[in-house]
Amino acid sequence: MIRILHTADWHIGQTLRGFSREHEHRKVFERLEEIVVERDVDALVIARDVFDSQNPSGEAQQLFYNTLVRLSRAHPRMAMVIAAGNHDAAGRLEAPRPLLEAFNIRVVGNVRRREGRVEAARHLVPIADASGVVAAHVLAVSYPTAACLPNLTRLDGELGSPIIAGVRSLYAELVDTLREPIDGLPFVLMGHLHVAGGIESEGAERRILVGGQHAVPHDVFPAEASYVALGHLHKAQAIGRDTVRYSGSLIPLSATELPYAHGVTLVSLDGATVLSEHISIDRPLPFVRLPEAGDMRLTELGDHLTAMDLTSDLPIHERPFVQVRLAREGLSPGFREEVDRIAESFPVRVVDTRVAALLGALNDVTLADPMIRLAERDPEDLFKLAFERTFGVPPDSAHLDVFHQARAEA
């Protein structure tokens, strides 16, 4: 049996309203170190977006490489496989590849082609079991830029989007080319893109495919793959079939992710049997919504903050993050500054302030910017807003699958 720990979307170097997340990252990396030892992991897969920026700070890079060293020392026989995401500079991430390979760490940047053919061998990573015998492979693929895909002009005649056809062709070509070295062993396929039906985090995830294409269907991934390890969406979820999964991020990267159970996914491969288990990671710091339900008047904010009963001398890096939800009635134009003024007296960090919709969520969004016509809005966004307005909860993956099918037929 092979055990692969699927993680993604580390976003090292991220800030929330200017507040560093370094303390939280250090804590979750310590827990990650414990998990790889406790579960005797054979390979750790990082499915892209290692950094939050394509130009990460020196401190962010130092934290990343220190984490790799600690993981390697904690579990020396474990392989690590890292691929570049849309937030990463692929060349920068791949630059120390020769050095990292000495520690059994493989970094894969952009897809490269020679004479029109993919250099497939550099994407295949053999994974050995505890006895040292290769028992599985990881097929690492970075975020597909336009240069990674086959000639899109050649695919213009394809039914549907040439972008989707290009992604499908890329994965098919890699699997076909590597069929012989895979030699019938189970393999994990990596991907960093938005698969249709996945639940997004508002304001935290960029729409990333080239050519204006937002999402791909789950069947772009060859059925031969034992498991598809996805990155980009921050909520842990399966898409289409149980073996196509996002592991989710390690910490909440925006206030909209408060309901998520962040963590990692342990994938066990035993011949044709594939089992996956989500392992939650406790949040290093509280991330709270005030009030817990509904909205409040601005004059009530101080009472809610007092009720948190926090130690007044908490260091800045240990102060909880707070999302404030306000009723619209009586708000002045400078209400955000007033929120900050009130919060200054408490050991908290306010990172998000929301105001109740005036005419319902759908009207609020469509009227928010009169310069944007309804026809210019993404139908999926409007569907989500209308669904939540009607039922009081966001649509789940099953609802989104039906919507995408209807949209495709239309």
C-alpha positions as CSV (number, residue, x, y, z in Angstrom):
1,M,0.0,0.0,0.0
2,I,1.1,3.6,-0.8
3,R,0.0,6.5,1.3
4,I,0.0,9.9,-0.4
5,L,-0.8,13.1,1.6
6,H,-2.5,15.6,-0.7
7,T,-2.2,19.3,0.2
8,A,-2.6,22.5,-1.8
9,D,-2.9,26.2,-1.7
10,W,-0.4,27.1,1.0
11,H,-0.3,30.7,-0.1
12,I,2.8,31.5,2.0
13,G,3.3,35.3,2.4
14,Q,-0.4,36.0,2.3
15,T,-1.8,38.9,4.3
16,L,-5.3,39.8,5.3
17,R,-5.9,43.5,5.3
18,G,-2.2,44.0,5.8
19,F,-1.9,41.5,8.7
20,S,0.7,38.7,8.3
21,R,-0.3,35.1,8.3
22,E,3.2,33.8,9.1
23,H,2.4,32.8,12.7
24,E,-0.5,30.6,11.4
25,H,1.5,29.1,8.6
26,R,4.2,28.1,11.1
27,K,1.7,26.4,13.3
28,V,0.0,24.4,10.5
29,F,3.3,23.3,9.1
30,E,4.2,22.0,12.6
31,R,1.0,20.0,12.5
32,L,1.7,18.8,8.9
33,E,5.1,17.5,10.2
34,E,3.3,15.5,12.8
35,I,0.8,14.0,10.3
36,V,3.4,12.7,7.9
37,V,5.1,10.9,10.8
38,E,1.9,9.6,12.4
39,R,0.5,8.3,9.2
40,D,3.8,7.0,7.8
41,V,3.3,8.9,4.5
42,D,5.2,7.7,1.4
43,A,4.7,10.9,-0.5
44,L,3.6,14.5,0.2
45,V,2.0,16.2,-2.8
46,I,1.6,20.0,-2.9
47,A,-0.9,20.8,-5.6
48,R,0.3,24.3,-6.4
49,D,0.0,27.9,-5.0
50,V,3.0,27.4,-2.7
51,F,3.2,31.2,-2.5
52,D,0.6,33.9,-2.5
53,S,2.6,36.1,-4.9
54,Q,4.8,35.4,-8.0
55,N,7.4,37.6,-6.3
56,P,7.4,36.3,-2.7
57,S,9.4,38.0,0.0
58,G,12.6,36.7,1.4
59,E,10.8,35.8,4.6
60,A,8.2,33.8,2.7
61,Q,10.8,31.8,0.7
62,Q,12.8,31.2,3.9
63,L,9.7,29.8,5.6
64,F,9.0,27.5,2.6
65,Y,12.5,26.0,2.4
66,N,12.7,25.7,6.2
67,T,9.5,23.7,6.1
68,L,10.7,21.4,3.4
69,V,13.9,20.7,5.4
70,R,11.8,20.0,8.6
71,L,9.5,17.7,6.7
72,S,12.4,15.8,5.1
73,R,14.2,15.4,8.5
74,A,11.0,14.3,10.2
75,H,10.3,11.5,7.7
76,P,13.5,11.0,5.5
77,R,12.2,8.3,3.2
78,M,9.1,10.4,2.2
79,A,9.1,11.9,-1.3
80,M,7.7,15.4,-1.9
81,V,6.2,16.5,-5.2
82,I,5.5,20.2,-5.8
83,A,4.0,21.8,-8.9
84,A,3.5,25.5,-9.7
85,G,0.1,27.2,-9.5
86,N,-1.2,30.4,-10.9
87,H,0.1,32.4,-7.9
88,D,3.6,30.9,-8.4
89,A,6.4,32.0,-10.7
90,A,7.0,28.6,-12.2
91,G,10.6,29.3,-13.2
92,R,11.5,30.7,-9.8
93,L,9.9,27.7,-8.0
94,E,11.7,25.2,-10.2
95,A,15.1,27.0,-10.1
96,P,16.6,25.0,-7.1
97,R,15.3,21.7,-8.6
98,P,18.8,20.0,-8.7
99,L,19.4,20.9,-5.1
100,L,16.0,19.8,-3.9
101,E,16.2,16.5,-5.7
102,A,19.0,15.6,-3.3
103,F,16.4,15.6,-0.6
104,N,13.9,13.5,-2.6
105,I,11.9,16.6,-3.5
106,R,10.7,17.1,-7.1
107,V,9.5,20.5,-8.3
108,V,7.7,20.7,-11.6
109,G,7.2,24.1,-13.4
110,N,5.6,24.8,-16.7
111,V,5.0,22.1,-19.4
112,R,7.8,22.2,-21.9
113,R,7.6,21.1,-25.5
114,R,10.3,20.0,-27.9
115,E,9.4,19.8,-31.6
116,G,5.7,20.0,-30.7
117,R,5.8,17.1,-28.2
118,V,5.6,17.4,-24.4
119,E,8.7,16.5,-22.4
120,A,6.7,14.1,-20.4
121,A,9.4,12.3,-18.4
122,R,10.1,15.3,-16.2
123,H,6.5,15.2,-14.9
124,L,6.6,11.5,-13.7
125,V,7.7,10.9,-10.2
126,P,8.1,7.3,-8.9
127,I,6.9,6.6,-5.4
128,A,8.4,3.8,-3.3
129,D,6.8,2.0,-0.4
130,A,8.3,1.3,3.0
131,S,10.4,-1.5,1.5
132,G,11.9,0.8,-1.2
133,V,10.0,-0.8,-4.1
134,V,8.3,1.6,-6.5
135,A,4.6,0.9,-6.1
136,A,3.0,4.0,-7.6
137,H,3.7,7.2,-9.5
138,V,2.7,10.9,-9.3
139,L,2.1,12.7,-12.6
140,A,2.8,16.3,-11.7
141,V,1.3,19.0,-13.9
142,S,1.5,22.7,-13.2
143,Y,-1.2,25.3,-13.8
144,P,-1.8,25.2,-17.6
145,T,-0.8,28.5,-19.2
146,A,-1.4,29.1,-22.9
147,A,2.1,28.0,-23.6
148,C,1.5,24.7,-21.8
149,L,-1.4,23.7,-24.0
150,P,-1.2,22.3,-27.6
151,N,-1.8,24.6,-30.5
152,L,-5.2,26.0,-29.8
153,T,-5.7,27.0,-33.5
154,R,-5.6,23.4,-34.4
155,L,-8.4,22.8,-31.9
156,D,-10.7,25.5,-33.2
157,G,-12.8,22.9,-35.0
158,E,-13.5,20.9,-31.8
159,L,-17.0,20.9,-30.4
160,G,-17.2,23.3,-27.5
161,S,-14.3,25.4,-26.1
162,P,-10.9,25.0,-27.6
163,I,-9.4,25.7,-24.1
164,I,-11.2,22.8,-22.6
165,A,-10.2,20.6,-25.5
166,G,-6.6,21.8,-25.0
167,V,-6.5,20.9,-21.4
168,R,-8.1,17.5,-22.2
169,S,-5.5,16.9,-24.9
170,L,-2.6,17.9,-22.6
171,Y,-3.5,15.3,-20.0
172,A,-4.3,12.6,-22.6
173,E,-0.9,13.2,-24.2
174,L,1.0,13.0,-20.9
175,V,-0.8,9.7,-19.9
176,D,-0.4,8.1,-23.4
177,T,3.3,9.1,-23.5
178,L,4.1,7.8,-20.0
179,R,2.0,4.6,-20.2
180,E,5.1,2.4,-20.6
181,P,7.1,3.8,-17.7
182,I,4.0,3.8,-15.5
183,D,3.9,0.1,-16.2
184,G,0.4,-0.6,-14.9
185,L,1.0,0.8,-11.5
186,P,-1.5,3.2,-9.8
187,F,-0.8,6.8,-10.4
188,V,-2.0,10.1,-8.9
189,L,-2.6,12.9,-11.4
190,M,-2.1,16.5,-10.3
191,G,-4.1,19.5,-11.5
192,H,-4.4,23.2,-10.7
193,L,-7.6,24.6,-12.2
194,H,-11.2,25.2,-11.5
195,V,-13.3,22.1,-12.2
196,A,-16.9,22.9,-13.0
197,G,-19.2,22.3,-10.0
198,G,-16.6,23.2,-7.4
199,I,-17.5,25.7,-4.6
200,E,-15.5,28.9,-4.8
201,S,-14.4,31.2,-2.0
202,E,-15.5,34.8,-2.8
203,G,-12.6,37.2,-3.2
204,A,-10.0,34.5,-2.5
205,E,-9.6,32.6,-5.8
206,R,-8.8,34.0,-9.2
207,R,-10.5,32.9,-12.3
208,I,-7.5,31.4,-14.0
209,L,-7.9,29.6,-17.3
210,V,-6.6,31.3,-20.4
211,G,-8.9,32.6,-23.1
212,G,-11.6,33.7,-20.6
213,Q,-12.5,30.1,-19.9
214,H,-13.4,29.8,-16.3
215,A,-13.9,26.1,-15.5
216,V,-13.3,22.6,-17.1
217,P,-15.5,19.5,-16.7
218,H,-14.2,16.7,-14.4
219,D,-13.9,14.3,-17.3
220,V,-10.9,16.2,-18.8
221,F,-8.8,13.9,-16.5
222,P,-8.1,10.5,-18.0
223,A,-10.1,7.7,-16.3
224,E,-6.9,5.6,-15.8
225,A,-5.8,8.0,-13.0
226,S,-6.3,6.4,-9.6
227,Y,-6.7,9.7,-8.0
228,V,-6.7,13.4,-9.2
229,A,-5.1,15.8,-6.7
230,L,-6.5,19.2,-7.3
231,G,-5.4,22.7,-6.2
232,H,-6.9,26.2,-6.6
233,L,-10.3,26.0,-4.8
234,H,-9.9,26.3,-1.0
235,K,-12.8,24.1,0.2
236,A,-12.0,20.4,0.5
237,Q,-14.4,18.7,-1.9
238,A,-14.9,15.9,-4.4
239,I,-16.0,16.9,-7.9
240,G,-17.8,14.5,-10.3
241,R,-16.4,11.4,-8.8
242,D,-14.9,10.6,-5.4
243,T,-11.4,10.3,-6.7
244,V,-11.3,13.8,-8.1
245,R,-10.7,16.0,-5.1
246,Y,-9.5,19.4,-3.8
247,S,-7.7,19.0,-0.5
248,G,-8.5,22.6,0.3
249,S,-6.2,25.2,1.9
250,L,-4.5,24.8,5.3
251,I,-6.0,27.9,6.8
252,P,-8.9,30.2,5.9
253,L,-7.6,32.6,3.3
254,S,-10.6,34.9,3.4
255,A,-13.6,35.6,5.6
256,T,-15.9,33.7,3.3
257,E,-14.0,30.5,4.3
258,L,-15.2,30.5,7.9
259,P,-17.4,27.5,7.5
260,Y,-14.7,25.3,5.9
261,A,-13.0,22.4,7.6
262,H,-9.4,23.1,6.4
263,G,-6.8,20.4,6.3
264,V,-5.2,17.8,4.1
265,T,-6.4,14.6,2.3
266,L,-4.7,11.2,2.9
267,V,-4.9,9.0,-0.2
268,S,-4.3,5.2,0.2
269,L,-3.5,3.2,-2.9
270,D,-3.7,-0.5,-2.8
271,G,-3.8,-1.9,-6.3
272,A,-7.2,-0.8,-7.7
273,T,-8.5,0.2,-4.3
274,V,-8.4,3.9,-3.6
275,L,-9.4,5.4,-0.2
276,S,-9.3,9.0,0.8
277,E,-9.6,10.6,4.2
278,H,-9.9,14.3,5.0
279,I,-7.7,15.2,8.0
280,S,-8.7,18.4,9.6
281,I,-6.1,20.8,10.9
282,D,-7.2,23.0,13.8
283,R,-7.0,26.7,13.2
284,P,-4.0,28.3,14.9
285,L,-6.1,31.4,15.7
286,P,-9.9,32.1,16.1
287,F,-11.5,33.5,13.0
288,V,-15.0,34.7,14.1
289,R,-18.1,36.3,12.7
290,L,-19.8,39.0,14.7
291,P,-22.6,38.5,15.3
292,E,-22.7,34.7,14.9
293,A,-26.0,34.9,13.0
294,G,-27.8,37.8,11.4
295,D,-26.6,41.4,11.5
296,M,-26.1,44.1,14.2
297,R,-26.2,47.8,14.5
298,L,-22.8,49.6,14.5
299,T,-23.6,50.8,18.1
300,E,-23.6,47.1,19.2
301,L,-20.1,46.3,18.0
302,G,-18.4,47.3,21.2
303,D,-20.7,45.0,23.2
304,H,-19.9,42.0,21.0
305,L,-16.2,42.6,21.2
306,T,-16.4,42.9,25.0
307,A,-18.2,39.6,25.1
308,M,-15.3,37.9,23.5
309,D,-13.5,38.3,26.9
310,L,-10.0,38.5,25.4
311,T,-6.8,39.2,27.2
312,S,-6.0,42.8,26.6
313,D,-2.2,42.3,26.1
314,L,-2.4,39.7,23.4
315,P,0.5,40.1,20.9
316,I,-0.6,41.2,17.5
317,H,0.1,37.9,15.8
318,E,-2.1,36.0,18.3
319,R,-5.2,38.3,18.0
320,P,-8.2,36.7,16.4
321,F,-9.5,37.8,13.0
322,V,-13.0,39.2,13.0
323,Q,-15.6,39.6,10.3
324,V,-18.3,42.2,11.1
325,R,-21.8,41.9,9.8
326,L,-23.8,45.2,10.0
327,A,-27.5,46.1,9.5
328,R,-27.9,48.8,6.8
329,E,-30.2,51.0,8.8
330,G,-28.6,54.1,10.2
331,L,-25.1,53.6,8.7
332,S,-23.2,56.7,7.7
333,P,-20.8,56.9,4.7
334,G,-17.8,56.6,7.1
335,F,-19.0,53.5,8.9
336,R,-15.8,51.5,8.0
337,E,-13.6,54.0,9.7
338,E,-15.9,53.9,12.7
339,V,-15.6,50.1,12.8
340,D,-11.8,50.4,12.9
341,R,-12.0,53.1,15.6
342,I,-14.1,50.9,17.9
343,A,-12.0,47.8,17.3
344,E,-8.8,49.7,18.2
345,S,-9.8,49.4,21.8
346,F,-9.8,45.6,21.7
347,P,-7.2,42.9,21.0
348,V,-8.7,41.8,17.6
349,R,-8.0,42.3,13.9
350,V,-11.0,43.3,11.8
351,V,-10.4,42.0,8.3
352,D,-13.9,42.1,6.7
353,T,-16.9,44.3,7.2
354,R,-20.2,43.4,5.4
355,V,-23.5,45.2,5.2
356,A,-26.9,43.6,4.9
357,A,-28.3,43.7,1.4
358,L,-30.9,46.5,0.7
359,L,-33.1,44.7,-1.8
360,G,-31.9,41.2,-1.6
361,A,-28.5,39.8,-2.6
362,L,-29.3,39.6,-6.3
363,N,-30.6,43.2,-6.6
364,D,-27.7,44.4,-4.5
365,V,-25.1,42.9,-6.8
366,T,-26.7,43.8,-10.1
367,L,-27.3,47.4,-9.0
368,A,-23.9,47.9,-7.3
369,D,-22.2,49.0,-10.5
370,P,-24.7,50.5,-13.0
371,M,-21.9,50.6,-15.6
372,I,-21.8,46.8,-15.8
373,R,-24.7,45.3,-17.8
374,L,-26.5,42.1,-16.7
375,A,-25.3,40.4,-19.9
376,E,-21.7,41.1,-18.9
377,R,-22.1,39.2,-15.6
378,D,-21.1,35.5,-15.3
379,P,-24.3,33.4,-15.3
380,E,-22.8,31.1,-12.6
381,D,-22.4,34.0,-10.2
382,L,-26.0,35.1,-10.8
383,F,-27.2,31.5,-10.3
384,K,-25.4,31.3,-7.0
385,L,-26.9,34.6,-5.8
386,A,-30.4,33.7,-6.9
387,F,-30.2,30.2,-5.3
388,E,-28.9,31.6,-1.9
389,R,-31.6,34.3,-2.0
390,T,-34.3,31.7,-2.5
391,F,-33.1,29.0,-0.2
392,G,-31.0,30.8,2.3
393,V,-27.9,28.6,1.7
394,P,-25.4,28.5,-1.2
395,P,-25.7,25.8,-3.8
396,D,-23.7,22.7,-3.3
397,S,-21.7,20.8,-5.9
398,A,-24.7,18.7,-7.0
399,H,-26.7,21.9,-7.7
400,L,-23.8,23.4,-9.6
401,D,-23.4,20.2,-11.7
402,V,-27.0,20.5,-12.8
403,F,-26.6,24.2,-13.6
404,H,-23.5,23.6,-15.7
405,Q,-25.3,20.8,-17.6
406,A,-28.2,23.2,-18.3
407,R,-25.8,25.9,-19.3
408,A,-23.9,23.6,-21.7
409,E,-27.2,22.5,-23.3
410,A,-28.4,26.1,-23.7
